[in-house]
Every structure is written in C-alpha cells, then in structure tokens.
C-alpha cells in the first residue's frame, strides 16, 4: 500500500499510527510510504530514503540513529 506522508519538524513520518524517522534533509517535504507486512519503506520519488521494521503498536516510535 502506497501513501503520501509529510515529514514533521522532528524528522518523523506517521504511517499506520506509528512514527518512523527519516533523514533531517527531508523535514517539511512530502514523501511516499510503502507498507509491507514486515517493513515500511519511505521514498522521495524513486529514491528510497528510509526503511524500518514495521511496528503495529499504536503510538510506537522507530528511530534510525544514522538519520
């Protein structure tokens, strides 16, 4: 499932009630999320900018400290 997401000022996007980090350079931008059973991928056009293990808990926060 593909959905547009907006990167908040804390460099996070919300996908299916969980928050996932993306690189700071994307703050304020509209990106696209791809949801799979085990992972979430975030894209800027054709370029994948983040991938995370999917969390199903409401309000969960997933950080990649490399971002």
C-alpha positions as CSV (number, residue, x, y, z in Angstrom):
1,X,0.0,0.0,0.0
2,X,1.4,3.4,-1.0
3,X,0.5,6.6,0.8
4,X,1.8,10.2,0.8
5,X,3.4,11.3,4.1
6,X,4.7,14.6,5.3
7,X,8.0,14.8,7.3
8,X,7.5,16.7,10.5
9,X,9.9,19.1,12.2
10,X,11.3,16.3,14.3
11,X,12.2,14.4,11.1
12,X,9.5,11.8,11.6
13,X,6.6,10.5,9.4
14,X,3.5,8.8,10.7
15,X,2.4,5.6,9.0
16,X,-0.4,3.5,10.2
17,X,-0.4,5.1,13.8
18,X,3.4,4.6,14.3
19,X,6.2,7.2,13.8
20,X,9.3,6.4,11.7
21,X,12.5,8.5,11.3
22,X,13.8,9.9,8.0
23,X,17.0,12.0,7.3
24,X,16.8,15.6,8.5
25,X,17.2,16.9,5.0
26,X,13.6,15.9,4.2
27,X,11.9,18.0,7.0
28,X,8.8,19.7,5.6
29,X,8.8,17.6,2.5
30,X,6.0,15.3,1.1
31,X,7.3,11.7,0.6
32,X,5.7,8.4,-0.2
33,X,5.4,5.4,2.2
34,X,5.2,1.8,1.0
35,X,3.8,-0.6,3.7
36,X,4.6,-4.3,3.8
37,X,3.9,-6.9,6.4
38,X,7.4,-6.7,7.9
39,X,8.8,-3.3,6.9
40,X,8.0,0.3,6.0
41,X,9.9,2.0,3.2
42,X,9.9,5.8,2.6
43,X,10.6,7.2,-0.8
44,X,11.4,10.6,-2.3
45,X,10.3,10.0,-5.9
46,X,12.1,6.8,-7.0
47,X,14.8,7.1,-4.3
48,X,14.3,5.1,-1.0
49,X,15.4,7.4,1.8
50,X,14.5,5.1,4.8
51,X,13.5,1.6,5.6
52,X,12.3,0.3,9.0
53,X,10.9,-2.8,10.6
54,X,7.2,-2.3,10.8
55,X,5.6,-1.7,14.2
56,X,1.9,-2.4,14.8
57,X,1.6,-0.8,18.3
58,X,-0.4,2.5,18.3
59,X,2.0,5.4,19.0
60,X,5.2,3.4,18.5
61,X,8.3,5.3,17.5
62,X,11.0,3.8,15.4
63,X,14.3,5.6,15.1
64,X,17.4,5.0,13.0
65,X,20.2,7.0,14.7
66,X,22.0,7.2,11.3
67,X,19.4,9.8,10.3
